[in-house]
Amino acid sequence: MRVKKASTMSAIALTVLIAGCSSSNGTSSTTSPAPAAKESTPAAVTAAPAAKKVTITAQSFKADQKEKNDQLDQRIARFKTKFPNADFKKDDWQYNPLEIGIKMASNSAPTEYTTYATEGKVLVDKKWVADITDSMSSWVHAKDMNDLLSKPFVVNGKTYGVPIDGYVMTITLNKKLFKDKGVELPPMDWTWDDLLAAARKINDPAKGIAGFIPMGKGPEAGWNWTNFLYAAGGDVQKLENGKVVGVFNSEAGLQALEFYKKLKDENLIPQNWALGYGDALNAFAQGRGAMVMCGSGNAADTAINEGGISKDDLVVYPMPSFTKGGKHTGVLGGNYRVINPKSDKDQQEMAFKWITDEYFTDDFLNSTKKEIEDRKGKNRVYIPQPINYWKDSSDFGKKYTDLLAKYDNVFKYDPQLLALWDGKPEAQYEAQKYYTEMANVIQKVFTTKDVDLKKALSEAATKVQTETFDKVKVE
C-alpha cells in the first residue's frame, strides 16, 4: 500500500525525478589542427566537446503546495551546478497502478517514477522497471542502505529500485482525549484486548468521538485489516510449485475479521466508517477519534500541522499483539524510485544520479535543517520517519539523529516503539487487488448485522485466487 505523504514527510525526501522520453542533443564542433607550416602558422586550438544535453522531468507538486515546489526548484538548481548538461521539465503526475500499464504501452511513462513496496514484483515481472544493479553496486553508499527497506525491489538477486523511506504500520493515540476522560493510556506492549478496552472507555458517540478509526473505503481498508491478519500469525499468500496461492482464508484471517466485527457491533468506530486514507487522518486530526492506524508518522503530521493538536498530546504505538507477549507485527512498506527501462541509456544514467544525488550528503542534512527551521518559523512541527533509507548505524545516520536532537519542533517517538514493533513486508504479488477485495469484505462486516464471516472470507479468497493469483506468472 502506498503511503500518501504529500504533507507527511520531508519534501526533500519526496522530491522525485521523472525523466521525459525525449532528449535534446547539444552540438559540439571540434576544429582540427592545421598542419604546422614551418612554425609560422599557429596550430588551431581544439575546443572541448560540449556535454550532451539530457532532459529529465522532475515530479513536482500541485500548484497550491508552493513550499514544496520551491524546495524542488532549489534542489534542481543544486543538481545542475554538478551536472550542467542536465535539463529539467516538471510534471505533477503521481504513480497509479491503473495508469502505469497504459503509459508504458503508449511509451509515455516518465523516465523515473516513484512507486510503493507492493508494486515491486509486478513491475519487475512486467518489465516496467530497469535493472539498476550495476549502478547501485558501483555507488559508494550501497553498503549504507537499509537492507530491510531495499528488499521489496531486490528480485532474483538484482536491484530494481531505490528506497526513499519506509514505514511499519502503527496506531497513533490522542493523549488529550484519554486525559479528558480520566483514562490511563494502555501499555505500549499492548494487545488486541487492550485496544478494545481503551476504545470502549474513550468512545463517545453522542459527542462524535470514536474509540478507534479504521479505514473502511478502498484498498486502504484491506491494507489496515492485513495488520491484524499478520498479528494473528496469518499471511496473504505463498509460493507453491511455482504458483501464487492465497492463504488469508485461515484461522488468523477469521480472528482478524471477528475483531473488526467487535469494533462495529460495539459501535466503537465512526458512524460514517467509509473513510479513505485522508478521511481517516483528518477525522483523527479533528478530534473525532482517539486512535487511528496508518504509516508511522503520518497521523501525527496531519493532527499537529493541520489539526492544531499539540505534539505533546500524541503518541505512536506499535500494532497490538494478538496475545500478551506476542509480536507487534505491522505491515512493512514504503516508497521507491524506479527507472523506466524504455528510456535511453543517458536518461537512465542521469535518472540514477538524480535519484541518489543528495542521499548521504550534507545537502540533504542542510535541506532537512532548513525545513525544520522553516517549519519552526511557521509554528509547525517536523515529523521524521522512524525508518529511513539509510542504516541508523551508518555515519550519516548518526549525523541525522544529532541534527534532530537540536530542535524542539521535532516530533519524537517513544523508544519503546522502535524496540517493540515488528515489520512484515506486504504481499509480493498483486497486493493492491487483494487489498481491494478485502475492502469489500470489511464493508460487509460494517454493514451486515449477521454476516457470515467464514463465508465472506472464503468467497473473497476464491475470487482473489481465480481472478488474480492464478494469473500471476512466477519467473
RAZIZI-V18713 format. One line per field, one symbol per residue. phi: phi as a letter, one per 40 degrees, with the letter a starting at -180 (. if undefined). A space follows every 50 residues. Layout:
# RAZIZI-V18713
phi = ???
This chain:
# RAZIZI-V18713
phi = .cbcbdbbadcccccbcbcccbabccbabbccccccbfgcbccccccccc cccbcbbccbbddccccccccccccdccccccbcccbbbbaccbdaccbc ccccccfbcccbabbbdccdccccccgbbccbdcccccccbdcccccccc dcbbbfgbbbabccaaabdbbcbccccccccgbcccccccbdcccccccc ccdadccgbccabccbbgddcccdccccdcccgcacaacbfgbcbcbcca ccccccccccccdcccfcbddcccbcdcccccccccgcacaabacdbccc cccccbcgcccccbabbcccccbdgccccbcbaibbbbbcccccdccccc ccccdcdbcfbcdcccccdccccccccbfbbcbcccbbcccdccdcdccc ccccccbcbbcbccdcdccccbcbdcdcbfccccdcccccccccccbbcb cccccccccccccccccbccccbcc
